[in-house]
Amino acid sequence: MSVQYSVPHRGSKSSNAVVKLVLQRPNKQLKSIQKQLCASAKDLASQLSKISTLVDEVQLQLLREGERTRGEENDVSEMQKDWRAISKLHTTYLKDLRTMAVSGPVTIDDFLCEFTDYMCSASDTIEMKREEAQKYSNHLLSETKQTNDGMRNFISLAQNVRGFRACWADSNSYSISVDSKCASIIEKLESITNVRPSNDVAAMLDNVSFPGVESASMTILPSQYATQLYKLLEGERTSKVETLRKQSDATPVNVLSVFLGVCLMLIKDLNAVDEAIQCHTGNRQLGVLKAKLGIVYSSYSSMSDALKVFSRVLAGVTPNDSKSRDGKPMERFKKWCILLLKRD
């Protein structure tokens, strides 16, 4: 039985060429980008681990100071109490981040394996599939609350440390070393949660076709790889970025929130897919759209790998060499593109 797609497409030689090109890319540019995405995720987790080390060092230093001045009249014990509260919050929030990182690949797997298979199946009409897509988006939206709450809590850590510094700055027991470590904690937190992208990257983020996983990937990738991914996805639209580059106002972004916000990525991309289906009516346009969807599909597989690397580093486990879940999603990606070709 031939597969009936929700997007009708008679096909053309030009669209065939575009989709065939996508089939070759996973072993070249996409593979290189995937490797760098995992490296960036590892670096992000390492930054969080360094913050954890600093939090522990402050607590240990205050503990030693308390032992050294035992019996003397000072306020070290109160200072220790305040920092223990911050340390406990940090531990709790860090566990929450790792939970998000662990659940992210599960959500992506559901999208790649279950939802996508249904959308490409012969069952149901395009209207029924759009209705199902809306239900799926509503479910994802309800799941974003956990991520939002977790990120708000984590961001509040910087304010807690600032409060600690302000409270104890005039104390004779407050050492320069402790203050320096507190300043480093704040700086490292803000380097993750308040990052201003370059004008080039900001322009690409403003003009990318699929503002979910592609934007998230470009946010954490070094600018060189972000540009490669953008050009891979947008092709001829790249020149538009050159025109808009100087006009972009680079708004600070929370890299951690963008990276861990898998549900929001999917919501944005599902909306983008629905809009693109309605706008791309010509044969060649549909062929290009299919090629872009192939890249988006592959990017979600790469994002899943990156999230796994992130969660392992946070857990203190050496991440395995990144492979897209033993290659199965990439095989599914290739199968999907091949099925699209057969439809032509």
N, C-alpha and C positions, 0 to 999 in steps of 0.2 A: 504494500500500500504506500502510495506516495505521501510525503509529509506535507500538510497544508499549513502555511505560516500565517500568523496574524497580520504580517505586513505583506500585501500582495506585491509581487515583483516579477516582471517578465524577463529581466536580465538584459545584459549587453556585454560586448567584449570589453569595454572600458571598465565596467564594474567587476567583471571576472578578474581582470588584471589587478585591480585594487585589492580584492579579497585574497588572491593568490599571494600578493606581496605580504599581506598580514601573516600568512602561514609561514613565511620565511623569517619574519622578524623575531619571534620568540628566541631563536638561537643566536641572535645578533644584538640589536639595540635593546630590545626588551629584557633580554637576559642580563645585559650589563646594568641596566637601570634597576632590575630586581635585586641584583647583588648589592648595589649601592644603597637601595632602600633598606635592606637588612642591616647594612653597616651603619646607616644613619639611625635606625631604631636601636641598635646596640649602643651607639654613642649617647643617645637620649637616655637610655636606661642607666648607663654608666654615670651620667651627670647626676641622676637621682641617687645613685649609690654613693657618690661623693658627698652629697648633701647629708645622707644618712650617717656617713662616717663623721662628718663635722658635728652633727647633733650628738652622737655618742661621745665624741671627744670633749665637748663642752660639759656633758654630764659627768664624765670621768674626772675632768679637771676640777669641777666643783666638789666632787666627792673627795678628792685628794686634799683640796683646800680645807674642807670640813674636818678631815682627819688631822690635818696639820695644826689647825687652830682649835681643836677640841678643848673645851673648858674655858676658852677665852670669850669675852663678850663681843659678839659680832652678829651679823645678819646672814651668814653663809647658809644656814639651815633653811631660812626662808627663800633665799635665792635658789637653793637646790629644789625646793618644793615647786617653785614656779617653773623651773626648767623641766622637771619631771613631767609636769602637766603638758608642756609643749612636746616633749619627747613621746609621750603616750599618744597624743593626737597625731604626730608625724607617723608613728608606726601604724596606727589605724588607717590613716588616709593612704599610706603607701600600699597597704593590703588591698584597699579599695581600687587603687589604680591597677594593681596586678589582676584583680578580679575582672576588671573591664578588659584588660589585654587578653585574658584567657577566654572570655566570652565572645570577643570580637571575631576570632576565626570560626567559632561555632555559627554565629550569625551569617558570616560570609559563606560558609559551607552550605547552609540552608538556602541561601540565595543562588549559589552556583549550581547546586545539585537538584534541589526541589523546585524552587520558583522558576528558574530559567528553563528547566526541562518542561514544566507545564506550559510556559509561555511559547515554547517552540513546538509543542505537541500539536497533533491533529484535532484534539478534542476542543469543543466549545468555540464560540464565535469571538471575533475581535472585541465586541462590546462586552461579552462576559469576561474576557481576559482583562480588559481595562477595569471592570468592576472589581475583579480579584486583585488587581494591582493596587487599587485604591484602598481596599481592605488591608492589604499587606503594608501599605504606607502608614495607615492609621495605627496598626500594631507597632510598627517601628517607632512612630512618634511617641507612643506611650512608654517605650523603652528608653527614650532619650533622657527622661527625667533622672534616672539613676546616674547617667554620665554627667549631667549638668550639676547635680547635687555634689557628686564626688569632686568635680573640678572646682566648685565654689569652696568646698572645704579645704582642698589643697592650696588654693590661692590664698586662703585666709592665714596660712602658716606664716607667710612673710609678714603680715600685719602683727601676728602674735609675737614674732621675734623682735619686731620693731618696738612693740610695747614692753617687752622684757628689757631691751636696751635702755629705753627711756626711763623705766622704773628704777633701774639699778645703776644708772650712769654716775650718780653722785655718791654712791656707796664706796667706802674705803676698801671693801672686800671685792669689788668688781675690778678684775684685772684687765690689763690691755690685751692680753692673749685671748681671754673669753670674748671681749668686745670685737676683736679682729675676726674670730671665728663666726660670731653672729653676723657681722657685716658680710662675710663670704657666703653664708647661708642665704641671706637676702639677695645678694647679687646673683647667685646661681639659680635661685628660684625665679627671679625676674628674667634671667636669660632664657628660660624655658616658657614662661607664661606671658611674657610681654616682649615679643620679638617683632621688630620692624623689618619687613622684607625689603629687598632692593627694589628700585623702581621698575627694573626689568621684570622681576618675578611678580610684583604687584600688578603690572599690566597684563601679564599672562593669566593670573588668577582672575582678573576682571573679565577676561574674554574667552576662557576655556569653555568648550561645548558641554562638557560633563563636569559640573562643579562639585561633584562628590569625591570619588576616590582619586581622580586626577588632580584636583586642587589639593587634597590632603597629601598626596605623594609629592607634589611640587613644593609644598610648604616645608617638608622635612628634608627634601633632597638638597644637596649643594646646587647652586644656581646653574652650573654647567649641565648637570643631569636633568634639572627641572626644565631647562631650555630644550634638551634633547627630547624629553617626553612630550612637551608642548608641540614641537615641530612634527613629531611622529603622529600625534593625534590630529593636529589642525592643518598641517600642510600649507596650502595656499593662503590660509588665514594668518600665517605668521607675519606677513608684511603689515597687517593691521596693528600688531603689537609695536612694530617699529614706529608707526605713526603716533600711537597713543602713549608711548613710553614716557615722554617728558610730561605728559598731562596727568599721569597717575599720582595719586596721593596715597603713599604706602601707609595703610592703617596697621598698627601693631596687632599681632595675632598671638593667641595662646597655642603654641605648637603642640603641647601635650593634649589639649582639648580636641584639636583638629585630628590628631593622630588616633586618639582613642574613640572618637565619635563615629563609629562604624554605622550605627543606625541612621544618623543624620546624613552620612555619605550616601547611603542607599536611597533615602528619601529624595535627596537632591537629584540623584541620577535617574531614579524612576520618573520623576517629573520631567527631566530633560529628555528622556527617551520618548515619553508620551508626546511632548511638544515636537520633537524631531520627526516622529512618525507622521504627524499631521502636516508638517511643513515639507518633508522630502517626498515629492510625488513623482518626479522623473526617474527613469531607469538608472541613469548615472548617479543621481543624488542618492537613491536607495542603496546603490552599490557602495558608495562612499560611507553611508550611514552604517551599513553592515560591517565594513572594515573598522570603523570607529568603535562599534560595539564590541568587536573582537578584541581591540586594544583595552577597552574598559574591562572586559571580562578577565583578560590576562592580568590587568592591574589589581583587580580584587584578589586574585590568587597570590600575587606578590605581596599585597598588603597583609594577607593572612599570615604569610611566612614571616613578615617583618614583626607583626604583633607577637608571634610565638617567640621570636628571638628576644624581643623586649621583655616578655614575661619571664623567660628563662634567666636572663641577666639579672632582673630584679630579684629572682629567687636564689641567686648565687650559683646558678648552674651554667656550665659552659654550653653555649648554643651549638647545635649541630650545624654542619654545612647546609646552607639553605637549599632546600629542594621543595618544589611545590607539591607538598603532601604526596611524596613518592611519585610525582609526575602525573597523577590521575587528573587533577583539574586541568593541567595543560593539555593532556590527551583529550579531555572533554572539550576544551577550547578549540582544538584542531578539528575535532569531530563536528562541532557546531559550525565552524567555517566551511567545512566540506559539505555539510548538509545545505548550507546556504548556496554553495556553488551548484549543487545538484538541482536546486530549485530554479536556477537560471536556465 
